[in-house]
Amino acid sequence: MRLGHQLAELNIHPEVVVGSPAKRAKDTLLNVIPFIGITEQEIHFNELIYTGDTEDLLEFIRATDDQYKSVLLTGHNPSITSLASYLVRSFNDSMSPCDFIQIDFDLPGWNLLSKRSGTLKNILSGSSL
């Protein structure tokens, strides 16, 4: 899978992986994880990622234990695009299936995520993969 290769080239190795249990999102995630050093047993599938809105996703991420420095979230639109637009000032696009966005935060804890607190680091378009 080209997305998996791209993530490996960018040295993306998240400590926590949370995904939607919806079939397409789950299948995509299962195809990507071999490239990022995660096993299927390490994935946390959560219905909130499928059904939640931007605020739900934000609260979910804010609850992440601060021992983890990187989180990969696999979800759905429009909530994922809305979340990215909320967190990153320069992100005004609409994400398509299999798009990937990497956001960096210079914060001491996940609970401090706020509007425009992130910096856009990478965007991979699913259509070009």
HUHU-V85006 format. One record per pair of residues at least 6 apart in sequence whose ideal C-beta (glycine too) atoms are under 7 Angstrom apart, sorted by the first residue. I is the first residue (numbers start at 1). J is the second residue. Records with the same first field share a line. If there is no record, write none. Layout:
I=J, J
This chain:
1=31, 32
2=129
3=32, 98, 100, 124, 129
4=31, 32, 34, 35
5=35
6=124, 129
7=32, 35, 36, 100
8=35, 36
10=122
12=36, 102
13=36, 37
14=36, 70, 71, 72
15=68, 69, 70
16=64, 68, 71
17=33, 38, 42, 43, 44, 72
18=44, 46, 49, 71, 73
19=25, 26, 29, 43, 45, 49, 74
20=26, 49, 50, 74, 75, 76
21=45, 47, 50
22=50, 76
25=74, 75, 76
26=45
28=74, 98
29=43, 74
30=40
33=39, 40, 43
48=56, 60
49=73, 75
50=76
52=60, 79
53=79
54=79, 82, 83, 86
57=75, 79, 83
58=83, 113
61=71, 110, 113
62=110, 111, 113
64=71, 110
66=109, 110
77=95
80=95
81=94, 95
84=91, 95, 101, 103
85=91, 92
86=115
87=103, 113, 117, 118
88=103, 118, 119, 120
89=116
90=120
91=120
95=101
96=126, 127
97=126
98=126, 129
99=124, 125, 126
100=124
101=123
102=121, 122
103=118, 119, 120, 121
104=118, 119, 121
105=113, 117, 118
107=113, 117
